[in-house]
Amino acid sequence: MTGTYFYLLIMLLLSVSLFSLAYKAKTRRGYRPFWIGLLSTVIIVGGKYYALSDYLFYLGAFILIIASVWNNIPIKESSSSDKNESIVACPNCKTSES
């Protein structure tokens, strides 16, 4: 499939996917999935329209899927007991036990 409308449709869909990777990136996985998605977008467009290679197109699409899945995996939150155990008591501070 080729043509001006298909090119515009691909660019619109890739823009939406990049926006979804960048939206609230700091609260999710950071900007690494976005940068990987941007690289995959360059591979998709370059493979489809400049190198005329279906292999590059599919490689870029696969990388974009991996970045999207990675971005949607929830971050494991540490429990409050783990946070309390990581606090080291000051040896000069008095505790309530003494």
C-alpha contacts under 8 A as a table, 3 or more apart, distances in Angstrom:
res1	aa1	res2	aa2	distance
1	M	6	F	7.13
2	T	6	F	5.92
2	T	7	Y	7.11
3	G	6	F	5.37
3	G	7	Y	6.25
4	T	7	Y	5.12
4	T	8	L	6.25
5	Y	8	L	5.07
5	Y	9	L	6.06
6	F	9	L	4.97
6	F	10	I	6.11
7	Y	10	I	5.17
7	Y	11	M	6.21
8	L	11	M	5.07
8	L	12	L	6.09
9	L	12	L	5.07
9	L	13	L	6.17
10	I	13	L	5.20
10	I	14	L	6.04
11	M	14	L	5.14
11	M	15	S	6.02
12	L	15	S	5.11
12	L	16	V	6.28
13	L	16	V	5.09
13	L	17	S	6.26
14	L	17	S	5.07
14	L	18	L	6.15
14	L	41	T	6.63
15	S	18	L	5.11
15	S	19	F	6.05
16	V	19	F	5.05
16	V	20	S	6.20
17	S	20	S	5.11
17	S	21	L	6.34
18	L	21	L	5.05
18	L	22	A	6.20
18	L	34	F	6.50
18	L	37	G	6.39
18	L	38	L	6.73
19	F	22	A	5.09
19	F	23	Y	5.88
20	S	23	Y	5.22
21	L	25	A	6.69
21	L	31	Y	7.97
21	L	33	P	6.53
21	L	34	F	5.04
21	L	37	G	7.42
21	L	68	S	6.92
21	L	71	N	6.97
22	A	25	A	5.17
22	A	31	Y	6.85
22	A	34	F	5.63
24	K	27	T	5.66
24	K	28	R	6.75
25	A	28	R	5.22
25	A	29	R	6.12
25	A	30	G	4.80
25	A	31	Y	5.74
25	A	34	F	7.90
26	K	29	R	6.58
26	K	30	G	4.63
26	K	31	Y	6.98
27	T	30	G	6.92
28	R	71	N	6.96
28	R	72	N	7.91
28	R	74	P	7.54
28	R	75	I	7.14
29	R	32	R	7.20
29	R	33	P	7.17
29	R	70	W	7.97
29	R	71	N	5.83
29	R	75	I	7.45
30	G	33	P	7.19
31	Y	34	F	5.11
31	Y	35	W	6.26
32	R	35	W	5.16
32	R	36	I	6.17
33	P	36	I	5.07
33	P	37	G	5.96
33	P	67	A	4.97
33	P	68	S	7.00
33	P	70	W	6.94
33	P	71	N	5.94
34	F	37	G	4.91
34	F	38	L	6.08
34	F	67	A	7.39
35	W	38	L	4.96
35	W	39	L	6.21
36	I	39	L	5.06
36	I	40	S	6.18
36	I	63	I	7.47
36	I	64	L	7.27
36	I	67	A	6.26
37	G	40	S	4.99
37	G	41	T	6.11
37	G	63	I	7.18
37	G	64	L	5.14
37	G	67	A	5.91
37	G	68	S	7.67
38	L	41	T	5.00
38	L	42	V	6.37
39	L	42	V	5.16
39	L	43	I	6.30
39	L	60	G	7.94
40	S	43	I	4.90
40	S	44	I	6.05
40	S	59	L	7.90
40	S	60	G	4.44
40	S	61	A	6.73
40	S	63	I	5.77
40	S	64	L	5.52
41	T	44	I	5.00
41	T	45	V	6.17
41	T	60	G	6.48
41	T	61	A	7.84
41	T	64	L	7.33
42	V	45	V	5.32
42	V	46	G	5.78
42	V	60	G	7.78
43	I	46	G	5.09
43	I	47	G	5.60
43	I	56	L	6.29
43	I	57	F	6.56
43	I	59	L	7.61
43	I	60	G	5.08
44	I	47	G	5.19
44	I	48	K	5.96
44	I	56	L	6.47
44	I	57	F	4.47
44	I	58	Y	7.31
44	I	59	L	7.61
44	I	60	G	4.84
44	I	61	A	6.51
45	V	48	K	5.26
45	V	49	Y	5.80
45	V	50	Y	7.36
45	V	57	F	7.24
46	G	49	Y	5.57
46	G	50	Y	4.94
46	G	51	A	6.01
46	G	52	L	7.82
46	G	56	L	7.82
46	G	57	F	7.78
47	G	50	Y	5.97
47	G	51	A	4.93
47	G	52	L	5.58
47	G	53	S	5.04
47	G	54	D	6.63
47	G	55	Y	7.45
47	G	56	L	4.67
47	G	57	F	4.91
48	K	51	A	6.46
48	K	52	L	4.97
48	K	53	S	5.83
48	K	54	D	6.40
48	K	56	L	7.26
48	K	57	F	5.48
49	Y	52	L	5.47
53	S	56	L	5.49
53	S	57	F	6.49
54	D	57	F	4.94
54	D	58	Y	6.17
55	Y	58	Y	5.24
55	Y	59	L	6.03
56	L	59	L	4.95
56	L	60	G	6.06
57	F	60	G	5.27
57	F	61	A	6.26
58	Y	61	A	4.93
58	Y	62	F	6.05
59	L	62	F	5.09
59	L	63	I	6.22
60	G	63	I	5.10
60	G	64	L	6.13
61	A	64	L	5.06
61	A	65	I	6.25
62	F	65	I	5.13
62	F	66	I	6.30
63	I	66	I	5.03
63	I	67	A	6.21
64	L	67	A	5.10
64	L	68	S	6.17
65	I	68	S	5.08
65	I	69	V	6.15
66	I	69	V	5.21
66	I	70	W	6.03
67	A	70	W	5.07
67	A	71	N	6.06
68	S	71	N	5.08
68	S	72	N	6.38
69	V	72	N	5.19
69	V	73	I	6.47
70	W	73	I	5.50
78	S	82	D	6.38
78	S	83	K	7.30
79	S	82	D	5.46
79	S	83	K	6.81
80	S	83	K	5.08
80	S	84	N	6.34
81	S	84	N	5.10
81	S	85	E	6.24
82	D	85	E	5.20
82	D	86	S	6.39
83	K	86	S	5.30
83	K	87	I	6.92
84	N	87	I	5.57
85	E	88	V	7.58
89	A	93	C	7.52
90	C	93	C	5.36
91	P	94	K	7.99
94	K	98	S	7.25
95	T	98	S	6.04
